[in-house]
Amino acid sequence: MVSASAPSAQNLLIQPIAADLNAVDTVIRQKLHSEVALVNQIADYIISAGGKRIRPVLVLLMANAYGYRGTDHHQLAAVVEFIHTATLLHDDVVDESSLRRGRKTANALFGNAASVLVGDFLYSRAFQMMVSVGDIRIMQILADATNVIAEGEVLQLLNMHDPDVSEERYTQVIRSKTAKLFEAAAQLGTLIAGASDDEIEAAAEYGRSLGTAFQLIDDVLDYSGQADDIGKNVGDDLREGKATLPLIYLMEHGTPEQRELVRGCIENGDEQHFDAVLQAVTTSGALDYTKRKAEEASARATASIAGLPDNAFKDALLKLSAFAVNRNH
């Protein structure tokens, strides 16, 4: 099932853990089962859409890089994917999104109520699974991560339609909402492999920085990507009134006319002027600035794992930090 759940651009990254990813897919299928048919239907729909599976990949690569030889990393990779999927279900309801991973969102097909409740099912199933591993540090990492992600969601909600969001406020959101689960995934892989506290913290830095790089490139792609590539509608952030980094930069460095245009679009969630905004973020250097910030985050990720043992798994992690900024999806 690896080929179905991982884009071809990632094939070289996942080759060292292909068997592990197949095992994770098996765990996911088994643990998705519910006696309630609608739960099965919606959960299977969103999971089967695939996606990059970066967070489970992080668990597996880190565990293998430190020589782990058990099977708990399969369970924990599935836990991380369930938590991530639950956040997607909830995000799409909050954002009123209609397209994700190139398909209709679950809320567009099944309604908001069902999507929220199945998201709750996935959260609770994830906690059942993490308890079964029987390690209090694992439970603490995942419980803390889930709480921080929820705070990040609320912070983002407070920032919606606010054209005066600062780069600092926006960075706080992406570190909580996006980077935190990357961080937790990397920590889990090293923890179960018996790594030292310093090694676990280095893995955490890798995850934080990698997650930040991914989100910043997502910000760029929302203005420069193609819907078929990124799997969602280009301009969704503007329609939702999100002041992402390209717009924040433009509000600080653009012409008075550009700032006024962006202010109105953010306040009103106005995507009718998308072409004008796209031209402004391109000519002002906002997209270039955002990509540079992503490249800086990627470089931090790379530097943080310099002490990892030299093996195919470290090599894949290094390639992953490069992939984070050199992608079109």
DRENDRENLO-814206 format. One line per 4 residues: their letters; for each residue x, y, z of C-alpha. Coordinates in steps of 0.5 Angstrom, whole numbers, plus 500, padded with zeros to 3 digits. Layout:
// residues N
a	X,Y,Z; ...
//
This chain:
// residues 329
mvsa	500,500,500; 506,505,500; 505,507,493; 498,509,494
saps	500,513,500; 506,516,498; 507,521,492; 513,519,487
aqnl	517,525,489; 518,521,496; 519,514,494; 527,515,495
liqp	525,518,502; 521,512,504; 525,506,501; 529,505,507
iaad	522,504,511; 518,501,506; 516,495,510; 515,499,516
lnav	510,503,512; 506,497,510; 506,495,517; 503,502,519
dtvi	498,501,514; 496,495,517; 495,498,524; 491,504,521
rqkl	486,499,518; 485,495,524; 484,500,529; 480,504,524
hsev	474,499,525; 468,501,529; 461,498,530; 458,504,527
alvn	458,504,520; 459,512,519; 465,512,523; 468,507,518
qiad	466,510,512; 468,517,514; 475,515,517; 476,510,511
yiis	475,516,506; 480,521,509; 485,516,511; 485,513,504
aggk	486,519,501; 493,518,503; 498,524,503; 505,525,505
rirp	505,521,511; 511,525,514; 509,525,521; 509,517,521
vlvl	515,517,517; 519,521,522; 517,516,527; 519,510,523
lman	526,514,521; 528,516,528; 527,510,531; 531,506,525
aygy	536,511,525; 537,509,533; 537,502,531; 530,500,534
rgtd	528,493,533; 521,492,536; 514,494,533; 512,499,538
hhql	514,504,532; 508,502,528; 503,503,533; 506,510,535
aavv	506,512,527; 499,510,527; 497,514,533; 501,520,530
efih	497,519,523; 490,519,527; 492,525,531; 493,529,525
tatl	487,526,521; 483,528,526; 486,535,526; 484,535,518
lhdd	477,533,519; 476,539,524; 480,544,520; 476,543,514
vvde	470,544,518; 472,551,521; 475,553,515; 469,551,511
sslr	474,547,506; 471,543,500; 478,540,497; 483,536,500
rgrk	488,532,497; 485,533,491; 478,530,493; 472,533,496
tana	473,534,504; 469,529,509; 465,535,511; 463,537,504
lfgn	461,530,503; 458,528,510; 456,534,513; 460,538,519
aasv	457,534,525; 459,527,522; 466,530,521; 467,533,527
lvgd	465,527,531; 469,522,527; 475,527,528; 473,526,536
flys	473,518,535; 480,518,532; 483,523,537; 480,518,542
rafq	482,512,539; 489,515,538; 489,515,546; 487,508,547
mmvs	493,506,542; 498,510,546; 496,507,553; 497,500,550
vgdi	504,502,549; 505,503,557; 510,508,557; 508,515,561
rimq	513,519,557; 510,517,551; 503,519,553; 506,525,556
ilad	509,527,549; 503,526,545; 498,529,551; 502,535,551
atnv	502,535,543; 495,535,542; 493,540,547; 498,545,544
iaeg	495,543,537; 488,545,540; 491,552,543; 494,553,536
evlq	487,552,532; 484,557,537; 490,562,536; 489,561,529
llnm	482,563,529; 483,569,533; 488,571,528; 482,570,522
hdpd	480,576,518; 486,580,522; 490,584,517; 495,587,523
vsee	497,580,525; 505,580,526; 510,575,524; 511,573,531
rytq	504,572,532; 503,568,526; 510,564,528; 507,562,534
virs	501,559,531; 505,555,526; 509,552,531; 503,550,535
ktak	498,548,530; 503,545,525; 510,544,528; 508,541,534
lfea	506,534,532; 512,534,527; 516,535,534; 512,529,537
aaql	513,524,532; 521,525,532; 521,525,539; 517,518,540
gtli	522,515,535; 528,517,539; 525,515,545; 523,508,544
agas	529,507,541; 533,508,548; 536,515,546; 539,520,551
ddei	535,526,553; 540,530,549; 538,526,543; 531,526,544
eaaa	531,534,544; 535,534,538; 530,530,534; 525,535,537
eygr	529,541,534; 529,537,527; 521,536,528; 520,543,530
slgt	524,546,524; 522,541,519; 514,542,521; 516,550,520
afql	519,549,513; 513,545,511; 508,550,513; 512,556,510
iddv	512,552,503; 505,551,504; 504,558,505; 508,560,498
ldys	504,554,494; 497,557,496; 499,563,492; 504,560,487
gqad	502,552,486; 497,549,482; 491,546,485; 492,539,482
digk	499,539,485; 497,541,492; 491,538,492; 486,544,495
nvgd	484,550,492; 489,555,490; 487,562,494; 484,558,500
dlre	488,562,505; 485,568,502; 478,566,502; 479,564,509
gkat	482,571,511; 488,568,514; 494,573,514; 500,568,512
lpli	507,570,512; 507,572,505; 501,577,506; 504,579,513
ylme	510,581,509; 506,585,504; 503,589,509; 509,591,512
hgtp	513,592,505; 508,593,500; 506,600,497; 500,603,500
eqre	495,601,495; 498,594,496; 497,594,503; 490,597,502
lvrg	488,591,497; 491,586,502; 487,589,508; 481,589,505
cien	482,582,502; 484,579,509; 478,583,513; 473,580,508
gdeq	475,574,506; 475,576,499; 478,572,494; 475,576,488
hfda	482,580,488; 486,574,488; 490,575,481; 492,582,484
vlqa	494,580,491; 498,574,487; 502,579,483; 503,584,489
vtts	506,578,493; 510,576,487; 513,583,485; 514,585,493
gald	519,579,494; 514,576,499; 514,569,496; 521,570,496
ytkr	522,572,503; 517,566,506; 521,561,502; 528,564,505
kaee	525,563,512; 523,556,510; 530,555,508; 533,557,514
asar	528,552,518; 530,547,514; 537,548,515; 536,548,522
atas	533,541,522; 539,539,518; 544,541,523; 540,538,529
iagl	541,531,527; 549,532,525; 550,527,531; 546,522,528
pdna	549,515,526; 551,515,519; 546,510,516; 540,510,510
fkda	535,513,515; 539,519,517; 540,520,510; 533,520,508
llkl	532,525,514; 537,529,511; 533,528,504; 527,530,507
safa	529,537,510; 531,538,503; 524,536,500; 521,540,505
vnrn	523,546,501; 524,544,494; 517,541,492; 510,543,489
h	505,539,493
//
